[in-house]
Amino acid sequence: MLEYLYKNKECLLIVEKTKNFLRGFYSSFGLELLSTVDYITQKNNTNDIIKITEGLKNWSNRKKTLFTNSKFITIALKRIEQINKEY
């Protein structure tokens, strides 16, 4: 599989971008937090913590319970913004 990636530069670039985006968010909690906040920011075209918190509260009780801490949202937003600046 690695041979294919090294021969296919487009796929290798996708893998590298994905690895960079997920760096530091490899736990189940981190992956879900990052992907959920990213989804809400893109769907609602916002980086506003209050609007993201509302999106989490309306999504499900589970996400409301796990992710509505503004500290968690801020960490995820910083990562998303950092990656967006790089790419």
PDB file of N, CA, C and O in Angstrom:
ATOM      1  N   MET A   1       0.821  -1.186   0.000  1.00  0.00           N
ATOM      2  CA  MET A   1       0.000   0.000   0.000  1.00  0.00           C
ATOM      3  C   MET A   1       0.867   1.253   0.000  1.00  0.00           C
ATOM      4  O   MET A   1       0.571   2.210  -0.715  1.00  0.00           O
ATOM      5  N   LEU A   2       1.917   1.255   0.781  1.00  0.00           N
ATOM      6  CA  LEU A   2       2.784   2.431   0.810  1.00  0.00           C
ATOM      7  C   LEU A   2       3.404   2.710  -0.547  1.00  0.00           C
ATOM      8  O   LEU A   2       3.582   3.865  -0.935  1.00  0.00           O
ATOM      9  N   GLU A   3       3.734   1.641  -1.267  1.00  0.00           N
ATOM     10  CA  GLU A   3       4.310   1.827  -2.604  1.00  0.00           C
ATOM     11  C   GLU A   3       3.336   2.585  -3.494  1.00  0.00           C
ATOM     12  O   GLU A   3       3.738   3.473  -4.246  1.00  0.00           O
ATOM     13  N   TYR A   4       2.057   2.236  -3.407  1.00  0.00           N
ATOM     14  CA  TYR A   4       1.039   2.918  -4.212  1.00  0.00           C
ATOM     15  C   TYR A   4       0.995   4.401  -3.852  1.00  0.00           C
ATOM     16  O   TYR A   4       0.937   5.256  -4.736  1.00  0.00           O
ATOM     17  N   LEU A   5       1.021   4.704  -2.563  1.00  0.00           N
ATOM     18  CA  LEU A   5       0.963   6.100  -2.142  1.00  0.00           C
ATOM     19  C   LEU A   5       2.160   6.895  -2.639  1.00  0.00           C
ATOM     20  O   LEU A   5       2.015   8.033  -3.087  1.00  0.00           O
ATOM     21  N   TYR A   6       3.319   6.307  -2.560  1.00  0.00           N
ATOM     22  CA  TYR A   6       4.510   7.018  -2.997  1.00  0.00           C
ATOM     23  C   TYR A   6       4.542   7.217  -4.513  1.00  0.00           C
ATOM     24  O   TYR A   6       5.167   8.153  -5.011  1.00  0.00           O
ATOM     25  N   LYS A   7       3.872   6.342  -5.231  1.00  0.00           N
ATOM     26  CA  LYS A   7       3.789   6.503  -6.683  1.00  0.00           C
ATOM     27  C   LYS A   7       2.679   7.466  -7.075  1.00  0.00           C
ATOM     28  O   LYS A   7       2.758   8.109  -8.121  1.00  0.00           O
ATOM     29  N   ASN A   8       1.657   7.569  -6.256  1.00  0.00           N
ATOM     30  CA  ASN A   8       0.514   8.421  -6.558  1.00  0.00           C
ATOM     31  C   ASN A   8       0.597   9.672  -5.684  1.00  0.00           C
ATOM     32  O   ASN A   8       0.171   9.653  -4.529  1.00  0.00           O
ATOM     33  N   LYS A   9       1.130  10.731  -6.218  1.00  0.00           N
ATOM     34  CA  LYS A   9       1.384  11.958  -5.455  1.00  0.00           C
ATOM     35  C   LYS A   9       0.098  12.599  -4.942  1.00  0.00           C
ATOM     36  O   LYS A   9       0.086  13.174  -3.853  1.00  0.00           O
ATOM     37  N   GLU A  10      -0.976  12.506  -5.710  1.00  0.00           N
ATOM     38  CA  GLU A  10      -2.248  13.102  -5.287  1.00  0.00           C
ATOM     39  C   GLU A  10      -2.769  12.417  -4.015  1.00  0.00           C
ATOM     40  O   GLU A  10      -3.208  13.089  -3.082  1.00  0.00           O
ATOM     41  N   CYS A  11      -2.719  11.096  -3.984  1.00  0.00           N
ATOM     42  CA  CYS A  11      -3.155  10.353  -2.795  1.00  0.00           C
ATOM     43  C   CYS A  11      -2.232  10.630  -1.615  1.00  0.00           C
ATOM     44  O   CYS A  11      -2.696  10.769  -0.483  1.00  0.00           O
ATOM     45  N   LEU A  12      -0.960  10.709  -1.864  1.00  0.00           N
ATOM     46  CA  LEU A  12       0.000  10.989  -0.803  1.00  0.00           C
ATOM     47  C   LEU A  12      -0.264  12.363  -0.188  1.00  0.00           C
ATOM     48  O   LEU A  12      -0.154  12.528   1.027  1.00  0.00           O
ATOM     49  N   LEU A  13      -0.607  13.335  -1.007  1.00  0.00           N
ATOM     50  CA  LEU A  13      -0.919  14.667  -0.512  1.00  0.00           C
ATOM     51  C   LEU A  13      -2.172  14.635   0.370  1.00  0.00           C
ATOM     52  O   LEU A  13      -2.214  15.299   1.405  1.00  0.00           O
ATOM     53  N   ILE A  14      -3.177  13.879  -0.027  1.00  0.00           N
ATOM     54  CA  ILE A  14      -4.397  13.742   0.774  1.00  0.00           C
ATOM     55  C   ILE A  14      -4.087  13.101   2.117  1.00  0.00           C
ATOM     56  O   ILE A  14      -4.583  13.546   3.152  1.00  0.00           O
ATOM     57  N   VAL A  15      -3.269  12.062   2.102  1.00  0.00           N
ATOM     58  CA  VAL A  15      -2.881  11.387   3.344  1.00  0.00           C
ATOM     59  C   VAL A  15      -2.138  12.359   4.262  1.00  0.00           C
ATOM     60  O   VAL A  15      -2.414  12.412   5.461  1.00  0.00           O
ATOM     61  N   GLU A  16      -1.213  13.112   3.716  1.00  0.00           N
ATOM     62  CA  GLU A  16      -0.442  14.061   4.525  1.00  0.00           C
ATOM     63  C   GLU A  16      -1.326  15.164   5.102  1.00  0.00           C
ATOM     64  O   GLU A  16      -1.171  15.539   6.264  1.00  0.00           O
ATOM     65  N   LYS A  17      -2.243  15.678   4.302  1.00  0.00           N
ATOM     66  CA  LYS A  17      -3.163  16.705   4.794  1.00  0.00           C
ATOM     67  C   LYS A  17      -4.039  16.153   5.924  1.00  0.00           C
ATOM     68  O   LYS A  17      -4.273  16.831   6.924  1.00  0.00           O
ATOM     69  N   THR A  18      -4.511  14.942   5.758  1.00  0.00           N
ATOM     70  CA  THR A  18      -5.349  14.310   6.776  1.00  0.00           C
ATOM     71  C   THR A  18      -4.564  14.085   8.062  1.00  0.00           C
ATOM     72  O   THR A  18      -5.063  14.370   9.151  1.00  0.00           O
ATOM     73  N   LYS A  19      -3.350  13.581   7.946  1.00  0.00           N
ATOM     74  CA  LYS A  19      -2.510  13.375   9.121  1.00  0.00           C
ATOM     75  C   LYS A  19      -2.255  14.692   9.846  1.00  0.00           C
ATOM     76  O   LYS A  19      -2.321  14.747  11.074  1.00  0.00           O
ATOM     77  N   ASN A  20      -1.966  15.749   9.097  1.00  0.00           N
ATOM     78  CA  ASN A  20      -1.724  17.057   9.703  1.00  0.00           C
ATOM     79  C   ASN A  20      -2.971  17.584  10.415  1.00  0.00           C
ATOM     80  O   ASN A  20      -2.882  18.135  11.513  1.00  0.00           O
ATOM     81  N   PHE A  21      -4.125  17.412   9.786  1.00  0.00           N
ATOM     82  CA  PHE A  21      -5.379  17.889  10.362  1.00  0.00           C
ATOM     83  C   PHE A  21      -5.686  17.175  11.676  1.00  0.00           C
ATOM     84  O   PHE A  21      -6.135  17.800  12.637  1.00  0.00           O
ATOM     85  N   LEU A  22      -5.445  15.874  11.715  1.00  0.00           N
ATOM     86  CA  LEU A  22      -5.807  15.073  12.881  1.00  0.00           C
ATOM     87  C   LEU A  22      -4.746  15.044  13.975  1.00  0.00           C
ATOM     88  O   LEU A  22      -5.007  14.556  15.074  1.00  0.00           O
ATOM     89  N   ARG A  23      -3.561  15.559  13.691  1.00  0.00           N
ATOM     90  CA  ARG A  23      -2.469  15.518  14.670  1.00  0.00           C
ATOM     91  C   ARG A  23      -2.932  16.102  16.012  1.00  0.00           C
ATOM     92  O   ARG A  23      -3.414  17.232  16.091  1.00  0.00           O
ATOM     93  N   GLY A  24      -2.769  15.298  17.051  1.00  0.00           N
ATOM     94  CA  GLY A  24      -3.161  15.711  18.385  1.00  0.00           C
ATOM     95  C   GLY A  24      -4.600  15.386  18.740  1.00  0.00           C
ATOM     96  O   GLY A  24      -5.029  15.627  19.868  1.00  0.00           O
ATOM     97  N   PHE A  25      -5.348  14.845  17.796  1.00  0.00           N
ATOM     98  CA  PHE A  25      -6.762  14.525  18.016  1.00  0.00           C
ATOM     99  C   PHE A  25      -7.031  13.052  17.708  1.00  0.00           C
ATOM    100  O   PHE A  25      -8.051  12.725  17.102  1.00  0.00           O
ATOM    101  N   TYR A  26      -6.135  12.171  18.117  1.00  0.00           N
ATOM    102  CA  TYR A  26      -6.237  10.758  17.746  1.00  0.00           C
ATOM    103  C   TYR A  26      -7.151   9.939  18.650  1.00  0.00           C
ATOM    104  O   TYR A  26      -7.535   8.829  18.281  1.00  0.00           O
ATOM    105  N   SER A  27      -7.505  10.452  19.813  1.00  0.00           N
ATOM    106  CA  SER A  27      -8.407   9.701  20.683  1.00  0.00           C
ATOM    107  C   SER A  27      -9.818   9.724  20.091  1.00  0.00           C
ATOM    108  O   SER A  27     -10.121  10.546  19.226  1.00  0.00           O
ATOM    109  N   SER A  28     -10.660   8.834  20.554  1.00  0.00           N
ATOM    110  CA  SER A  28     -12.052   8.824  20.087  1.00  0.00           C
ATOM    111  C   SER A  28     -12.714  10.163  20.379  1.00  0.00           C
ATOM    112  O   SER A  28     -13.432  10.707  19.541  1.00  0.00           O
ATOM    113  N   PHE A  29     -12.468  10.686  21.569  1.00  0.00           N
ATOM    114  CA  PHE A  29     -13.030  11.983  21.956  1.00  0.00           C
ATOM    115  C   PHE A  29     -12.530  13.082  21.028  1.00  0.00           C
ATOM    116  O   PHE A  29     -13.320  13.868  20.505  1.00  0.00           O
ATOM    117  N   GLY A  30     -11.220  13.135  20.825  1.00  0.00           N
ATOM    118  CA  GLY A  30     -10.622  14.180  19.994  1.00  0.00           C
ATOM    119  C   GLY A  30     -11.092  14.134  18.559  1.00  0.00           C
ATOM    120  O   GLY A  30     -11.391  15.171  17.966  1.00  0.00           O
ATOM    121  N   LEU A  31     -11.162  12.935  17.993  1.00  0.00           N
ATOM    122  CA  LEU A  31     -11.621  12.795  16.611  1.00  0.00           C
ATOM    123  C   LEU A  31     -13.066  13.243  16.456  1.00  0.00           C
ATOM    124  O   LEU A  31     -13.412  13.945  15.506  1.00  0.00           O
ATOM    125  N   GLU A  32     -13.904  12.831  17.398  1.00  0.00           N
ATOM    126  CA  GLU A  32     -15.314  13.217  17.311  1.00  0.00           C
ATOM    127  C   GLU A  32     -15.495  14.716  17.540  1.00  0.00           C
ATOM    128  O   GLU A  32     -16.292  15.360  16.859  1.00  0.00           O
ATOM    129  N   LEU A  33     -14.763  15.260  18.487  1.00  0.00           N
ATOM    130  CA  LEU A  33     -14.832  16.700  18.738  1.00  0.00           C
ATOM    131  C   LEU A  33     -14.437  17.488  17.503  1.00  0.00           C
ATOM    132  O   LEU A  33     -15.169  18.375  17.063  1.00  0.00           O
ATOM    133  N   LEU A  34     -13.294  17.168  16.952  1.00  0.00           N
ATOM    134  CA  LEU A  34     -12.790  17.902  15.795  1.00  0.00           C
ATOM    135  C   LEU A  34     -13.724  17.776  14.592  1.00  0.00           C
ATOM    136  O   LEU A  34     -14.035  18.770  13.935  1.00  0.00           O
ATOM    137  N   SER A  35     -14.163  16.572  14.311  1.00  0.00           N
ATOM    138  CA  SER A  35     -15.035  16.376  13.150  1.00  0.00           C
ATOM    139  C   SER A  35     -16.398  17.031  13.351  1.00  0.00           C
ATOM    140  O   SER A  35     -16.972  17.567  12.403  1.00  0.00           O
ATOM    141  N   THR A  36     -16.917  16.991  14.568  1.00  0.00           N
ATOM    142  CA  THR A  36     -18.220  17.604  14.841  1.00  0.00           C
ATOM    143  C   THR A  36     -18.157  19.116  14.739  1.00  0.00           C
ATOM    144  O   THR A  36     -19.013  19.737  14.109  1.00  0.00           O
ATOM    145  N   VAL A  37     -17.154  19.705  15.352  1.00  0.00           N
ATOM    146  CA  VAL A  37     -17.013  21.167  15.290  1.00  0.00           C
ATOM    147  C   VAL A  37     -16.748  21.606  13.847  1.00  0.00           C
ATOM    148  O   VAL A  37     -17.291  22.615  13.396  1.00  0.00           O
ATOM    149  N   ASP A  38     -15.931  20.866  13.135  1.00  0.00           N
ATOM    150  CA  ASP A  38     -15.664  21.195  11.733  1.00  0.00           C
ATOM    151  C   ASP A  38     -16.948  21.135  10.912  1.00  0.00           C
ATOM    152  O   ASP A  38     -17.201  22.014  10.089  1.00  0.00           O
ATOM    153  N   TYR A  39     -17.752  20.108  11.131  1.00  0.00           N
ATOM    154  CA  TYR A  39     -19.021  19.970  10.407  1.00  0.00           C
ATOM    155  C   TYR A  39     -19.941  21.154  10.691  1.00  0.00           C
ATOM    156  O   TYR A  39     -20.506  21.743   9.769  1.00  0.00           O
ATOM    157  N   ILE A  40     -20.088  21.499  11.967  1.00  0.00           N
ATOM    158  CA  ILE A  40     -20.979  22.604  12.331  1.00  0.00           C
ATOM    159  C   ILE A  40     -20.484  23.923  11.751  1.00  0.00           C
ATOM    160  O   ILE A  40     -21.283  24.716  11.253  1.00  0.00           O
ATOM    161  N   THR A  41     -19.176  24.168  11.808  1.00  0.00           N
ATOM    162  CA  THR A  41     -18.650  25.429  11.265  1.00  0.00           C
ATOM    163  C   THR A  41     -18.904  25.527   9.767  1.00  0.00           C
ATOM    164  O   THR A  41     -19.246  26.594   9.257  1.00  0.00           O
ATOM    165  N   GLN A  42     -18.737  24.414   9.066  1.00  0.00           N
ATOM    166  CA  GLN A  42     -18.948  24.442   7.618  1.00  0.00           C
ATOM    167  C   GLN A  42     -20.432  24.516   7.263  1.00  0.00           C
ATOM    168  O   GLN A  42     -20.823  25.274   6.376  1.00  0.00           O
ATOM    169  N   LYS A  43     -21.248  23.740   7.947  1.00  0.00           N
ATOM    170  CA  LYS A  43     -22.684  23.711   7.649  1.00  0.00           C
ATOM    171  C   LYS A  43     -23.324  25.070   7.905  1.00  0.00           C
ATOM    172  O   LYS A  43     -24.170  25.522   7.133  1.00  0.00           O
ATOM    173  N   ASN A  44     -22.912  25.723   9.000  1.00  0.00           N
ATOM    174  CA  ASN A  44     -23.518  26.991   9.381  1.00  0.00           C
ATOM    175  C   ASN A  44     -22.673  28.209   9.013  1.00  0.00           C
ATOM    176  O   ASN A  44     -23.038  29.345   9.316  1.00  0.00           O
ATOM    177  N   ASN A  45     -21.545  27.961   8.361  1.00  0.00           N
ATOM    178  CA  ASN A  45     -20.647  29.030   7.934  1.00  0.00           C
ATOM    179  C   ASN A  45     -20.350  30.007   9.081  1.00  0.00           C
ATOM    180  O   ASN A  45     -20.532  31.218   8.960  1.00  0.00           O
ATOM    181  N   THR A  46     -19.885  29.431  10.200  1.00  0.00           N
ATOM    182  CA  THR A  46     -19.607  30.258  11.371  1.00  0.00           C
ATOM    183  C   THR A  46     -18.454  29.696  12.182  1.00  0.00           C
ATOM    184  O   THR A  46     -18.208  28.490  12.186  1.00  0.00           O
ATOM    185  N   ASN A  47     -17.757  30.578  12.861  1.00  0.00           N
ATOM    186  CA  ASN A  47     -16.740  30.203  13.838  1.00  0.00           C
ATOM    187  C   ASN A  47     -17.127  30.740  15.216  1.00  0.00           C
ATOM    188  O   ASN A  47     -16.310  30.750  16.137  1.00  0.00           O
ATOM    189  N   ASP A  48     -18.362  31.180  15.349  1.00  0.00           N
ATOM    190  CA  ASP A  48     -18.864  31.743  16.593  1.00  0.00           C
ATOM    191  C   ASP A  48     -19.120  30.625  17.607  1.00  0.00           C
ATOM    192  O   ASP A  48     -19.895  29.703  17.351  1.00  0.00           O
ATOM    193  N   ILE A  49     -18.457  30.724  18.755  1.00  0.00           N
ATOM    194  CA  ILE A  49     -18.557  29.670  19.769  1.00  0.00           C
ATOM    195  C   ILE A  49     -19.995  29.496  20.251  1.00  0.00           C
ATOM    196  O   ILE A  49     -20.426  28.369  20.496  1.00  0.00           O
ATOM    197  N   ILE A  50     -20.727  30.562  20.389  1.00  0.00           N
ATOM    198  CA  ILE A  50     -22.122  30.472  20.853  1.00  0.00           C
ATOM    199  C   ILE A  50     -22.974  29.697  19.849  1.00  0.00           C
ATOM    200  O   ILE A  50     -23.771  28.840  20.233  1.00  0.00           O
ATOM    201  N   LYS A  51     -22.802  30.004  18.564  1.00  0.00           N
ATOM    202  CA  LYS A  51     -23.567  29.290  17.538  1.00  0.00           C
ATOM    203  C   LYS A  51     -23.148  27.826  17.446  1.00  0.00           C
ATOM    204  O   LYS A  51     -23.987  26.951  17.235  1.00  0.00           O
ATOM    205  N   ILE A  52     -21.864  27.561  17.602  1.00  0.00           N
ATOM    206  CA  ILE A  52     -21.387  26.171  17.580  1.00  0.00           C
ATOM    207  C   ILE A  52     -21.943  25.417  18.782  1.00  0.00           C
ATOM    208  O   ILE A  52     -22.366  24.268  18.654  1.00  0.00           O
ATOM    209  N   THR A  53     -21.946  26.058  19.947  1.00  0.00           N
ATOM    210  CA  THR A  53     -22.503  25.439  21.144  1.00  0.00           C
ATOM    211  C   THR A  53     -23.979  25.115  20.947  1.00  0.00           C
ATOM    212  O   THR A  53     -24.436  24.043  21.343  1.00  0.00           O
ATOM    213  N   GLU A  54     -24.718  26.019  20.347  1.00  0.00           N
ATOM    214  CA  GLU A  54     -26.130  25.761  20.059  1.00  0.00           C
ATOM    215  C   GLU A  54     -26.283  24.578  19.097  1.00  0.00           C
ATOM    216  O   GLU A  54     -27.171  23.741  19.257  1.00  0.00           O
ATOM    217  N   GLY A  55     -25.412  24.529  18.110  1.00  0.00           N
ATOM    218  CA  GLY A  55     -25.445  23.401  17.173  1.00  0.00           C
ATOM    219  C   GLY A  55     -25.190  22.078  17.867  1.00  0.00           C
ATOM    220  O   GLY A  55     -25.827  21.073  17.553  1.00  0.00           O
ATOM    221  N   LEU A  56     -24.261  22.074  18.808  1.00  0.00           N
ATOM    222  CA  LEU A  56     -23.974  20.862  19.580  1.00  0.00           C
ATOM    223  C   LEU A  56     -25.153  20.471  20.459  1.00  0.00           C
ATOM    224  O   LEU A  56     -25.501  19.295  20.554  1.00  0.00           O
ATOM    225  N   LYS A  57     -25.767  21.461  21.101  1.00  0.00           N
ATOM    226  CA  LYS A  57     -26.916  21.191  21.972  1.00  0.00           C
ATOM    227  C   LYS A  57     -28.097  20.628  21.186  1.00  0.00           C
ATOM    228  O   LYS A  57     -28.828  19.766  21.672  1.00  0.00           O
ATOM    229  N   ASN A  58     -28.270  21.125  19.972  1.00  0.00           N
ATOM    230  CA  ASN A  58     -29.390  20.672  19.148  1.00  0.00           C
ATOM    231  C   ASN A  58     -29.111  19.351  18.436  1.00  0.00           C
ATOM    232  O   ASN A  58     -30.041  18.688  17.977  1.00  0.00           O
ATOM    233  N   TRP A  59     -27.859  18.969  18.341  1.00  0.00           N
ATOM    234  CA  TRP A  59     -27.481  17.749  17.620  1.00  0.00           C
ATOM    235  C   TRP A  59     -27.955  16.510  18.365  1.00  0.00           C
ATOM    236  O   TRP A  59     -28.713  15.702  17.829  1.00  0.00           O
ATOM    237  N   SER A  60     -27.501  16.369  19.610  1.00  0.00           N
ATOM    238  CA  SER A  60     -27.905  15.220  20.429  1.00  0.00           C
ATOM    239  C   SER A  60     -27.516  15.468  21.882  1.00  0.00           C
ATOM    240  O   SER A  60     -26.665  16.307  22.178  1.00  0.00           O
ATOM    241  N   ASN A  61     -28.157  14.717  22.784  1.00  0.00           N
ATOM    242  CA  ASN A  61     -27.797  14.838  24.196  1.00  0.00           C
ATOM    243  C   ASN A  61     -26.346  14.438  24.422  1.00  0.00           C
ATOM    244  O   ASN A  61     -25.653  15.024  25.255  1.00  0.00           O
ATOM    245  N   ARG A  62     -25.894  13.441  23.677  1.00  0.00           N
ATOM    246  CA  ARG A  62     -24.522  12.975  23.831  1.00  0.00           C
ATOM    247  C   ARG A  62     -23.523  14.077  23.486  1.00  0.00           C
ATOM    248  O   ARG A  62     -22.600  14.347  24.255  1.00  0.00           O
ATOM    249  N   LYS A  63     -23.708  14.709  22.333  1.00  0.00           N
ATOM    250  CA  LYS A  63     -22.782  15.771  21.930  1.00  0.00           C
ATOM    251  C   LYS A  63     -22.915  16.977  22.863  1.00  0.00           C
ATOM    252  O   LYS A  63     -21.922  17.633  23.175  1.00  0.00           O
ATOM    253  N   LYS A  64     -24.129  17.265  23.302  1.00  0.00           N
ATOM    254  CA  LYS A  64     -24.338  18.362  24.245  1.00  0.00           C
ATOM    255  C   LYS A  64     -23.571  18.103  25.537  1.00  0.00           C
ATOM    256  O   LYS A  64     -22.934  19.005  26.082  1.00  0.00           O
ATOM    257  N   THR A  65     -23.635  16.881  26.016  1.00  0.00           N
ATOM    258  CA  THR A  65     -22.959  16.527  27.261  1.00  0.00           C
ATOM    259  C   THR A  65     -21.444  16.530  27.112  1.00  0.00           C
ATOM    260  O   THR A  65     -20.733  17.018  27.991  1.00  0.00           O
ATOM    261  N   LEU A  66     -20.953  15.992  26.012  1.00  0.00           N
ATOM    262  CA  LEU A  66     -19.506  15.844  25.828  1.00  0.00           C
ATOM    263  C   LEU A  66     -18.786  17.129  25.419  1.00  0.00           C
ATOM    264  O   LEU A  66     -17.703  17.416  25.929  1.00  0.00           O
ATOM    265  N   PHE A  67     -19.367  17.893  24.519  1.00  0.00           N
ATOM    266  CA  PHE A  67     -18.591  18.902  23.797  1.00  0.00           C
ATOM    267  C   PHE A  67     -18.963  20.357  24.030  1.00  0.00           C
ATOM    268  O   PHE A  67     -18.325  21.233  23.446  1.00  0.00           O
ATOM    269  N   THR A  68     -19.953  20.662  24.845  1.00  0.00           N
ATOM    270  CA  THR A  68     -20.357  22.066  24.948  1.00  0.00           C
ATOM    271  C   THR A  68     -19.474  22.903  25.867  1.00  0.00           C
ATOM    272  O   THR A  68     -19.764  24.078  26.093  1.00  0.00           O
ATOM    273  N   ASN A  69     -18.422  22.332  26.392  1.00  0.00           N
ATOM    274  CA  ASN A  69     -17.440  23.106  27.146  1.00  0.00           C
ATOM    275  C   ASN A  69     -16.721  24.035  26.162  1.00  0.00           C
ATOM    276  O   ASN A  69     -16.135  23.572  25.183  1.00  0.00           O
ATOM    277  N   SER A  70     -16.766  25.330  26.422  1.00  0.00           N
ATOM    278  CA  SER A  70     -16.174  26.293  25.467  1.00  0.00           C
ATOM    279  C   SER A  70     -14.676  26.066  25.274  1.00  0.00           C
ATOM    280  O   SER A  70     -14.129  26.396  24.222  1.00  0.00           O
ATOM    281  N   LYS A  71     -14.012  25.504  26.284  1.00  0.00           N
ATOM    282  CA  LYS A  71     -12.577  25.206  26.153  1.00  0.00           C
ATOM    283  C   LYS A  71     -12.355  24.182  25.033  1.00  0.00           C
ATOM    284  O   LYS A  71     -11.442  24.341  24.223  1.00  0.00           O
ATOM    285  N   PHE A  72     -13.174  23.149  24.986  1.00  0.00           N
ATOM    286  CA  PHE A  72     -13.040  22.121  23.948  1.00  0.00           C
ATOM    287  C   PHE A  72     -13.315  22.706  22.564  1.00  0.00           C
ATOM    288  O   PHE A  72     -12.597  22.424  21.604  1.00  0.00           O
ATOM    289  N   ILE A  73     -14.355  23.517  22.475  1.00  0.00           N
ATOM    290  CA  ILE A  73     -14.717  24.125  21.190  1.00  0.00           C
ATOM    291  C   ILE A  73     -13.592  25.038  20.709  1.00  0.00           C
ATOM    292  O   ILE A  73     -13.250  25.032  19.527  1.00  0.00           O
ATOM    293  N   THR A  74     -13.021  25.816  21.612  1.00  0.00           N
ATOM    294  CA  THR A  74     -11.930  26.725  21.265  1.00  0.00           C
ATOM    295  C   THR A  74     -10.720  25.964  20.746  1.00  0.00           C
ATOM    296  O   THR A  74     -10.103  26.373  19.763  1.00  0.00           O
ATOM    297  N   ILE A  75     -10.378  24.866  21.396  1.00  0.00           N
ATOM    298  CA  ILE A  75      -9.241  24.047  20.948  1.00  0.00           C
ATOM    299  C   ILE A  75      -9.482  23.518  19.539  1.00  0.00           C
ATOM    300  O   ILE A  75      -8.594  23.576  18.687  1.00  0.00           O
ATOM    301  N   ALA A  76     -10.677  23.005  19.297  1.00  0.00           N
ATOM    302  CA  ALA A  76     -11.001  22.474  17.966  1.00  0.00           C
ATOM    303  C   ALA A  76     -10.989  23.591  16.923  1.00  0.00           C
ATOM    304  O   ALA A  76     -10.462  23.407  15.826  1.00  0.00           O
ATOM    305  N   LEU A  77     -11.557  24.729  17.249  1.00  0.00           N
ATOM    306  CA  LEU A  77     -11.574  25.859  16.307  1.00  0.00           C
ATOM    307  C   LEU A  77     -10.171  26.326  15.950  1.00  0.00           C
ATOM    308  O   LEU A  77      -9.888  26.624  14.790  1.00  0.00           O
ATOM    309  N   LYS A  78      -9.300  26.390  16.938  1.00  0.00           N
ATOM    310  CA  LYS A  78      -7.920  26.804  16.666  1.00  0.00           C
ATOM    311  C   LYS A  78      -7.254  25.840  15.690  1.00  0.00           C
ATOM    312  O   LYS A  78      -6.531  26.265  14.789  1.00  0.00           O
ATOM    313  N   ARG A  79      -7.497  24.549  15.869  1.00  0.00           N
ATOM    314  CA  ARG A  79      -6.906  23.549  14.964  1.00  0.00           C
ATOM    315  C   ARG A  79      -7.462  23.708  13.554  1.00  0.00           C
ATOM    316  O   ARG A  79      -6.711  23.668  12.580  1.00  0.00           O
ATOM    317  N   ILE A  80      -8.765  23.885  13.446  1.00  0.00           N
ATOM    318  CA  ILE A  80      -9.407  24.049  12.132  1.00  0.00           C
ATOM    319  C   ILE A  80      -8.874  25.308  11.444  1.00  0.00           C
ATOM    320  O   ILE A  80      -8.548  25.276  10.257  1.00  0.00           O
ATOM    321  N   GLU A  81      -8.785  26.406  12.179  1.00  0.00           N
ATOM    322  CA  GLU A  81      -8.278  27.651  11.607  1.00  0.00           C
ATOM    323  C   GLU A  81      -6.817  27.518  11.191  1.00  0.00           C
ATOM    324  O   GLU A  81      -6.420  28.040  10.150  1.00  0.00           O
ATOM    325  N   GLN A  82      -6.022  26.830  11.989  1.00  0.00           N
ATOM    326  CA  GLN A  82      -4.609  26.616  11.663  1.00  0.00           C
ATOM    327  C   GLN A  82      -4.468  25.845  10.361  1.00  0.00           C
ATOM    328  O   GLN A  82      -3.673  26.218   9.498  1.00  0.00           O
ATOM    329  N   ILE A  83      -5.216  24.797  10.219  1.00  0.00           N
ATOM    330  CA  ILE A  83      -5.159  23.975   9.002  1.00  0.00           C
ATOM    331  C   ILE A  83      -5.667  24.772   7.801  1.00  0.00           C
ATOM    332  O   ILE A  83      -5.088  24.690   6.718  1.00  0.00           O
ATOM    333  N   ASN A  84      -6.724  25.528   7.977  1.00  0.00           N
ATOM    334  CA  ASN A  84      -7.249  26.332   6.868  1.00  0.00           C
ATOM    335  C   ASN A  84      -6.223  27.355   6.380  1.00  0.00           C
ATOM    336  O   ASN A  84      -6.162  27.647   5.185  1.00  0.00           O
ATOM    337  N   LYS A  85      -5.423  27.897   7.288  1.00  0.00           N
ATOM    338  CA  LYS A  85      -4.375  28.852   6.894  1.00  0.00           C
ATOM    339  C   LYS A  85      -3.256  28.143   6.133  1.00  0.00           C
ATOM    340  O   LYS A  85      -2.683  28.709   5.202  1.00  0.00           O
ATOM    341  N   GLU A  86      -2.946  26.915   6.525  1.00  0.00           N
ATOM    342  CA  GLU A  86      -1.879  26.176   5.877  1.00  0.00           C
ATOM    343  C   GLU A  86      -2.255  25.709   4.476  1.00  0.00           C
ATOM    344  O   GLU A  86      -1.404  25.610   3.592  1.00  0.00           O
ATOM    345  N   TYR A  87      -3.535  25.425   4.287  1.00  0.00           N
ATOM    346  CA  TYR A  87      -3.966  24.904   2.985  1.00  0.00           C
ATOM    347  C   TYR A  87      -4.936  25.858   2.369  1.00  0.00           C
ATOM    348  O   TYR A  87      -5.427  25.614   1.267  1.00  0.00           O
TER     349      TYR A  87
END
